Amino acid sequence: MARGLGAVEVKSLSLWATRGLIPDITIVLDLDPTLGLSRAGKPDRLESEEISFHHKVRNAFLELAKLEPARFLVIDATQNVNSISQQIISEVIKRLQA
């Protein structure tokens, strides 16, 4: 979506690429792109994109999460690693028991 495709096109491409598979849960580690890039190691093709691209990617994931809140888990990635991992483990266990 950050490259100008709409949500419908991105979903269509994703379904085609995965032969119709949809994950039960998508975990979004939400973090301001500037902070996220400062944590990254050697930049690859995506990390080398302009900061505006990274803001578009973040906003696209947050928008998808709003459209499918039952499938997306958005976690504030400014928290410490233990807190983040506990939230993920808790949510996965909850969903496995459902």
N, C-alpha and C positions, 0 to 999 in steps of 0.2 A: 504494500500500500504506500510505502514511502517513495516509491518510484512512479506514483501516479495511477496505479491500478486501484479500482474500487474494491470494497469488501466482497462484493459478489464475484468479481473476477478472481480475486485471490483465493476465495473458498473453492471456486470451481477448479482452479489449477491445483490446489492442495488435494482435493478429492481425486482428481485425475492422477496425480503423482503417487498417491497412496492406494490407488484402486478402491477408493470409497471408504477407507478406514478413517475413523474419527477417534482421537484419544478420549478416554474417559475423563481425564483431567489434564489441563494445561496449566503449568505453574509459571507465573510471571513474577520475576524478581524485579520489582519496580525501583528504579534508581535514576536520579538526574543523569542524563548522558555525560555531562562534563565530569562528574565524579566517577561514573562508570569507566570512561575512557582513561581517567587517571590511574585506575586500578589495572588496566589491561597491560599486557606485556608488549612484545614487539608487534606493532600494528600490521594487520593483514589488509586485504582489499577492503573489507567492510569497515574496519576501524579507521582506515584512511579517509573515509568519506567526510564531507563537511559536517559540522555539528548540527546544522539544520536537518540533515538526513536522519541523524540519530534521534532528534526530537520527534520527527515524523514517525519513526519506527515505534518509539515509546508510546506516542499518542494512539497509534494504530492498535497496538496490543491492548491498551487500556480501553479503547472503544470496543474491541472484540469482547473483552471481559464484561463490559456493560451489556452487550447484546446476548451473551450466554453465561450469566453469572453462575449457573449450576455446574458448568464445566470448567470454568476458570477459577484459579486461586491466585489472587494478587497479594504479594507479600512485600512489605516495605523493606527493601534491601539495605537500608541504612542501619538496620539493627545488627547486633553481633551474630556471628556465625551460628552459635549454639541456639539462639532464639529462632533464627530462620530455619535451621534444620529441625527443631522441635515442632514448629508449625507445620512443616511439610510432612513429617512423620505422623503427626496427629491426624492431619487431613487424609492421608493415604490410608491409615488404619481405619478411620471412620468410614471411608468409602468402601473398603474391602469388607467391612462387617455389614454393610447395608444390603 
